[in-house]
């Protein structure tokens, strides 16, 4: 099946106020969709609905042709905007990386030698190996995003959902993260959906743009045709 | 009386064992409360346990059992109260805390007899603990160790980010509820020895001190338990030797340990 994400007429209400209104779309295998739109448009709510962290008030969401359940969730690599760690949470970078195996191995299985070498390999690839023994709160925002991406790589996720992965990250680091996102999407044959705040933060691997405003999808088009179109100019200026 | 003479008395040795076992279980429970960021729930639960124990004595029901039930009820009710009243969780916790403390004092006031037993639950009476209480605490420690051994990975991801835990296939809500139940049992089992007014300090101070000195969760369990046991044993010895209230002395020793840990904190 080519459709990885299928959303049918979903509505989401928070405190009886509509956040998302009657949204429908499909995302195909290997698509990389950049989700853009003004603040408060409902982008984060939409990505959390796709991750199964929220339930739609109405409508239906299917991933890989099935309604979201605990097995489907294991195939979702979710990267929140900020790693929500307490200031001094006693968790090391390597602890976060090993969390990537939970979906595959479950809670009780011991890590194999293969798991350990895989963690080393991914950490070296993303240039975070030297940070392994550091507490997660002691590293920079950019390094934390790398750790999140490494965790998702170890999870072997089939769909990547990222909520503003470049938010609050130093510009010098943004290029680095964008390259990692590109490589991850292209080399792992996955489907990605990324919320971005600025157009220059859209990874080059993105082939589609979804514009969300006031809880509705105003546009969902190919990147090449959308940028430069009158529709884009009208929406973006707005 | 010479210092070593205390060890000739069986009641003192029982108290010592209780200080060790209770210290270990409270040290572990404290780590969970701190890392789940539910300190206010812990306070409300501790005072609910006190209310449960007092009402238990009033009704002639096992006070430890009723304190456990009240503890769990508080942990479960806080979220629905917040949702229904549209208030922040901390406000509903303070409402529960006030209500439970008022209940405890109300029923204590209604009773004409049993005052000594109630005072024991209020201020603690570690010198009167029974063999049965010590055995229960020992069993509790084994349960806590087993739980940590099997659920360490799940607990770590829950402490880190509950959304990621959920997406990793960890039944995070169920595990947090189990943790709440285990905290409730720990509070109930230690209520009579340390007292309802200070039990929360025995839970929170050792883990807060341990937090200062390590970056690893496993080390936190060990340090927190060691501090709780050290504080309890030293507090018991000091209070017995110079005739001070035991529970209060234990908590003051724990405060000193916390201050020392903060001075030597690696997180500055």
Interface residues (C-beta under 8 A of the other chain):
Chain A: X51 X52 X53 X70 X71 X73 X74 X76 X78 X80 X83 X84 X85 X86 X88 X89 X90 X91 X92 X95 X96 X98 X99 X102 X103 X106 X107 X108 X135 X136 X151 X155
Chain B: X35 X37 X150 X151 X153 X154 X156 X157 X159 X160 X161 X163 X164 X165 X166 X167 X168 X169 X170 X211 X214 X215 X216 X217 X219 X220 X267
